[in-house]
Amino acid sequence: MSRKVKDYIVIVLKGMAMGAADVVPGVSGGTIAFISGIYEELLGSISNVNLDLFKTLKNEGFKAAWKQLNGSFLLSLFAGIFISIISLAKAIKYLLENEPILLWSFFFGLVLASVIYIAKQISKWNSISVLILILGAFLAYYITTLNPLVSENSSLLFMFLAGAIAICAMILPGISGAFIMVLLGAYKPILSAVSDRDYKTIAVVFLGAIVGLLSFSKVLKWLFANYKNYTLAVLTGFIIGSLNKIWPWKETLTWRTNSHGIKVAFNQQSVSPFSFEGDSQLMMAIVLTVVGFFLILMMEKLAVKK
């Protein structure tokens, strides 16, 4: 595929959007990849990392191997993800702590529009597709109701495993890798490592993510090649079920004290904005939801036009 410099700049921007989504527990970078039109190319490119690639490198040289890998695409995308995570980690952390309703409202609009976008990609509906969608929705909803682990483990082995597991969720539209990290008790240690420039921990998580990504991407590529409509149906279900996690208004059921002695929410449930205790910020929340929703529709129009 022949691309110009401006095309790679756009890919970097898409990577930054994925990175921003992945930082938020409840939003999937895979969803952003799908609606921006690069999802299947991403899976295919990652799947190219295999023994044949190393044979090409040995027999034909770096240039041929780089082309087989689709290296320029991957480098641009992951550069965008890395830039976004490094630059936005503190901002997202601040918004989660100080303006959670407004942040969740914006992402709720994004994800809600994504349901429509991905469902439209299914070329043929039948009873099996509908059943798979419903099962996917129930599974994702159940995951959002699970309680996070009380302890926050920061050992390097655990960070490696957390990276491998979370990356599988990150490339699945509708399943948030960051939320999986929250469930595992790894989210705060990883976010702190990024904020504190703890490069050793970051490197271990990154290595775990590479191992998980190389393994899981091949499974997804095979599913898209052989059962695309059913795969899209279950992904649509995942996104529908995940909406519970990013519902802006929450009631805290239990609290816990973190490692810094600060009291933070532990177990929450979704409530109506009209029964929310405190300022529901309803009008601004609706505005941001609409902005997020139409942002996805604009991205879809641009992709179709291109």
N, C-alpha and C positions, 0 to 999 in steps of 0.2 A: 504494500500500500504506500503510495507516494504522498508525502505530507510536506507542507511548507512550515517555516518558522512560526507563523501565526497560528497554525493548527496545533503545534506543540504548546504554545502559550495557552490556548484554550484547554488543552488536556491538563496542564498544570493547574488552571483555575478549577477544573472539575475535581482534580485531586484535593485541592484546598477545601472544596465543598464537602467531599467525602470525609476529610480529616475533621472538619468542624462537626459533622454529624456524629462521627465515631467517638468524639470526646464526651458527648451527652448520653447518659445512661437512659436508653429507651428509644434512641434513633439509630438506624442502621446505615452505615456507609454504603452497604450493598444496594439499599434503596436508591440512594443518590446516583450510584453507578448505573443502575438500571434505567432511571428516568432520563439520564443524560446521554444514553445511547451507547455506552462503552462496556456494558456488563459482559456480554458474550465474548467480546474481543479480549477483555481482561482475563476471563477464565481460560480462553485458548492460549493466550500468551504465557500465563503462569504454568499451564500444563506442558508447555514446550521445554520446561526445565526437566530434562531426563537424560538418559545415557546417550541417546542419539545426538543431543546437543554437544556433549563432550567429545563424541566421535567427530562431529563436524569441526569443532574447535581444533582437534588434533590434526585432522586430515586437510582441512580447507582454510584454517586460520580464523583469527578473531572476527574479521569483517563478516564472513559468511555465518558464523555462529551468532553474531549480534543481530543479523537480519533474521535468522531462523527464530531467535528468541523474541523478535519484535521489541528489541531492547530500548529503542528511543521512546516508544510509547510507554513502556513500563517505567523507565527512568523519569520521564516527565510527570507521570501520574503519581509515583511514590514521592517524588520531590515535592509536589504540591501537598500531598498528605502530611509529609514531615514538617513542611513550613507551617501548615495550618495548626498541627498539634502543638508544636513548639511555641508559636506566637499566640494561639488562642486559649491555651490551657488555663492561664491565670484569669482571663476575661470570662471564660465559661464557668470557672469555679466561683468567681465573684457573682455572676448572674444567678447561678444555682442557689447561692446562699442568700442573696439580697432581692432578686426579682424573679423568683421561680415561676410565678403564674404567667408573667409576660413571656418568659423564655419558652415554657412548655406550650403556650398558646401558639406561638409562631411555628414551632415544630409540629404541633398537632395539625395545623393547616397543611404543612408540607406533606405529612404522612397520609392524611385523609385524601388529598389529591392523588397521591401515589397509588392508592387502592384502585381508583378509577383508571389511571394510566396503565397499570400492569394488567388489570382485568381485560382491558381493550385489546391486549396482545394475544389473548386466547382466541384462536381461529375457529375452534369447534367446541361447543359446550354439550355435555351429555350428563347422565346421572352420576357417572363415576367422577367427573370433574367437580360437580357440585358437592358430592360427598367428601372428596379430598379437600376441597376448600373449607368446608365446615370443620373437618377434623383438624386441619391446619390452624384455623381460627381458635378452636378450643385448646389446642396444645399451646399456642402462643399466649393465650389468655391465662392459662394455668401457670405458665412460667412467670408471668408478671405478678402473680399472687404469692409466689414463694418468698419466704423470709430470707434476707441476707445472713451470711454467717456472722456470728457475734465477733469473733476474733479476726484480726487483720494480720495475716501471715506475710512476712516480707523476706523469707528465705529465698535464695537465688533459684533453687530447684522448683519451689512453688511458683515463683515469678515466670520461669520457663514454661511450666505446665499451664499456667493461667494465660500466657500469651498464645500458646498453641490452641487452647480451647476457645478463647475469645475471638481469635481471627476467623475461625470457622463460622461463628455467628456474624461477624462483621461483614462477610461477603454474602451472607444470606439476607436478601431484602426482608425486612420485617422483624428480624431477630437482632437485637442490639448487642454487639460485642461488649460495649461499655457496661450494659446492664448485667451481662453474664459475669463480668469482673466484679460488679457490686455483690452479686449472689455468692461469689467465691470468697469475698472479703479481700479482693486484690485491687479494687478500684482506687481507693484512697492512697495506698502505698505507691501505685504506679503514677498517679497524678502528682503526688508529692515528689517523686523521683524526677519527673519532667520539670516541675517548678523549681526544684533545687539543683537542676543540672547534674543529677546522679547518673553519670554516663554508664557506669558499670551495670546498674540495675536495668537501665534503658536497653543496653546491648543484649542482656540476657532475655528480656521480654521480646526483643526484636528477633532474636535467634529462634525462640519458641514459636513466634508468629510465622517465621519462614517455614519451619517444619510443618506446622499445621496447615499453612496455606498451600504448600506444594502437594500435600496429601489430599486435602478436601476439594481443591479446585478440579482435580481429575474426575472425582465422583460427580460433581456438578456439571462438568463439560459432557460427560457421558449421558447424564439425565436429559440435558438440553438437546443432545443429538438424537436420542431415542424416544423420549417421552416429553417433548417440549410443552404441549398443552397441559398435561397433568402437573408438570413441574411448575408452570406458571400459576396453575390453580392453587397449589399448596402454598406457593409464595404469597399469593393474594390473601389467602387465609391467614398466613403468618402476620401480615401487615394489619389486617382487620383486628386480630387478637391483640396485637401490640398496642393498639390505641388506648387500652386501659392504662398502660404504664405511663403514657405521656399526657393523660387527662390533666389539665392544669390545676384543678381544685382537689386537694387531698386533705384528709383528716388523719392526724397522727394518732395511732392506737397505742404504741409503746415507744419509749425513748431509750437511748443508751448514752454512755459517756465514752468519748473517743480517747485516743492515746494522749491527746493534749489537754484532757480534763474538761472538754467542752461537751455540753449536752446536745445531742443531735437526734433527729427522727430515725427510728429503727423500722417500725412497721406502719404502713400507711394504707388507706383505702380511698377510692374515688368517691366524691360527694358532689351534690348539685351546687352550682355557684350561689344559689339562693339560700342554701343552708350552711354555707361556708362561714366559719368563725373568723371574723376579721374583714379587712377590705378585699372584696372579690375582684376589684379592678375590671369589672365586667366589660365595660365599653372598650377600653384599651385592649383587653384580651380578645374581644371579637374582631377588632380592627387588625390585630397581628395575625389572628387565625386566617382571616380573609387574605391578607398580604401573602402569607405562606402558601395558601391554596392557589392563588393566581400566579405566584412565582413558578410553581410547578407547571401550570398550564402554559405559561409563556415559554418555559424551557421545552415543553413538548412541541409547541408551534415552531420554535426555532429549529429543533431537530428535524421535524417533518419538512420544513422549508429547505433546510440544507440537503 
